[in-house]
Amino acid sequence: MDFIMWVQGRLTAHGFPVPADGDWGRVSIGKLKAFQQKHLLPVTGVADAATVAALKEEGHGSGAVVATPKETMPPWMAEMHRRMGLHEVRDNGVLSAFLKIGRFLGNPATLPWCGDAVESCIAKTLPSEPLPANPFFAQSWAKFGKDVVGPIVGSIGVIRWTASSGHVGIVAGVDGNTVNLLGGNQSNAINISGFPRSKFIAFRWPSTFPIKQYPALKGKAPQLGERSTR
């Protein structure tokens, strides 16, 4: 059981039923906000430490509380990770449905969709988070949310190839001077791919979610506040 499924299960145990399927979206967020309101917690829709502590308490007919799994990735990263392997041609229908969660640029088999994929993940899991005016232009994400020091796991990594082209994805870890991104339009699919650290112009974090330390999916997970040279 992963962390999101645990939260969903505990919400159900406390009388706020939601399927424990790992699919974190508006329904689960709404139930969590209702739970927070009932327990006089800040109504954020984020499973912070105080909310997790309240969820651990015995619920309605829940019996023994299952140990809390470690939160291994933030929700927008978990959403992208659930889509691993989707290919723009082979899985065009399923991929297009995912990209339509937010604004939709168009057929991913013919249009660049890295920004579209990141936008769908943020729009679904953090519906109150302000998004770039043009999320399809990768470099627009350089002003998203708030700045973080270095490529921490879960941050939005923004690449500039030229003035008019770039790439954006979610940092999955680092290998020396290579930053591994979990993202879309990487060899025409959603996967983890490495990019030169020197090409990144920003690492950003959602303004509505606390910065946390997460383990790497590939490579090393830089510590919070750890500086790395450009």
N, C-alpha and C positions, 0 to 999 in steps of 0.2 A: 504494500500500500504506500503510495506517495503522499506528500504533504497535502496537496490539493484534495485528494480523495479523503484523507483523514478529516480535513476541515469540513468537507461536505457531509461526511458521516456524522460528525459531532453536531453539526447544525440540525440534522434530522433527529438525532437523539434528544436535542433540546426543544423539539417541537417546531422546527423551521425546515420542513422536508425539502430535500433537493437530491437528485440522483448523484450517487458517489461514483461518477464516471471520469473524473479528472478534467472535465470540460468546464473551464472557469470563464463565465460570461455574465451577462446582466442578471440572469435568474439567481445564480449563486451569490453575486455581489449584493443583490437586493435582499436576499435572505440574511446575509452576513450583517448588512446595515440594520435590519430589523432586530437581529440578535444584539448588536451593539447598543441600539437604542434602549432595548428592554433592560440591559445590564448597566445602563448609565455610563457607557463607554463612549469615547469620541466616535461619531458616526462617519467613518472613512471608507468602509468597504475593503479595508486592508487588514489582513490577519496579523496584526502586530503582537508584541509580547503579551500585553494586557488582555487582548482578545483571545489569544491561544490559552492563556491561563484560565480564563472563564470557560472556554470550550472544554477544557480538561475536567471541569467539575461534572459530577454525575448528572446525566440528563434524564428525561422521562423514559423509564423502562429500558435504559441503555445497558444496564449491567456494568461489568468491568470496563473501564476505559482503556482502549488500546493505546500503547505507548506512542507518543508523538513522533512521527517520522521527521527526519531532518529535512528542512526546506533547502533543496539542492539547487533551485533556480527560481528567479522571479517569475511571476505569472505570464508576462509577455514572452519570455524565453521558453517557458513550458508550452505555450501555445504554438510557437514556431517548431519546437522539438516534436510535438505531436504530429506535425506535417512532414517530418523527415522523409525524403525520398520522392516526394511528389515531383513529377516531371511535366514540363510545359506542353509536351506533345502526348505522351503516353497517358497522362492523368489530367488532360486539359479540362474536362468537365469538373472534376473534384477540385482541382487547383483554382479554377475560375470562381467556383462557389466560395472558396476560402477568401480569395482576394476581394470579393464583393461584400465582405463584412464591413469594410470601410468604403471610401470612394473607390471606384473601379476605373482604371485606365483603359482597359480593353484586353483583347485576346493576348495572353502571355506568350503564345507561340510566335507572335509577331511584334510585340512591344516590350520594352524593358520593364521589369516588374520587381526589382529589389526593394524600391521604396514602397511600392504597393503592399508587399508582403509584411514589411515592418509596420506600416500603418494599420493593416488588418489586425495584427497582434496587439498593438497598443489600443486601438479603438475598441476591441472586444474585451480586453482584460482591465483596462483603465479608462472607462467611458468618460470620466471627468477630466482627463488629461488633454490640454490644448495641443493640437497637432499643427505641423507646418502648413502654411497656406497652400503650398504645392508639394505634397508629400511624394509625388512621383519623380521630382528632381532630387537626386540623391543628396546633393550638397545643401539643400534646404534644411536637412536634419542637423546641420552644424549649429543651428540656433534653437534646436528643440530642448525643452526641459532646462536642466542645469548642467554646468560643466563639471567633469570629474577629472581627477589627476590620473592620467594614464589609462590603459585599456583594462579596466576591472571587468570581471565576468558579469555579464548582464547589461553592460553599458551599450549604447548605440554607437557603433564605430562608423565614421564618415570618411570616405576616400575621395580625393580629388585627382582625377587623371588629367583633365584639361579644364579650361574655364567652363566648358559646357557639358562635361561628362564626369561621372564619378560612380561610386558604389556605396551602399549602406547595408549594414547587417548588425547582428548582435554578437558581442564579443564572447567567445567560448573559451578563451585562454590564449597564452602566448608561448612561442618557441623561439627564444633568442630575439632576433629582429623581425620575426614573423608573428603577425596577429591573426589568430584563427577566428573566423566569423561563421556563426550559424545564420544562414540567410537564404534568400531566394535569388533566382537568376544566376546561380553559381553552377557553371556547366549545365545550364538549362533546367536546374532542379533546386530543391531545398536540401542543403547539405552543409557540412562544415568544410570550409576551404581557407587556406592560408594566404595572407597578403602582406607585402612589405610594410613595416612600421613607418617608414619614411613617407609613405603616400597618404597617411591619415592626417586629416586637418582638425578633427575633433572627436572627443568621446563624451557622450551626453547621457544624462540619466533623467527619467521622468520626474517632474516637479511634485507629483502627488504620491510618490512612493519613497519610503526611507531608503537611503543607501545602505546596503548590507554586503557582507563578504560571502561569496559563493564559491564552491569548488569548480575547477575547470572541467569542461567536457573533453577538451583536448589540450595538451600542453600544461603550462603552469598557470596558476591563478595568482596574479600580483596582489599583494596585500593592499588594503585601503591606505591611501596616502603615499604609496610607493611610487617614486618618480622614475620615469624611464625617458631616455633621450630620444628626441625626434630624429 
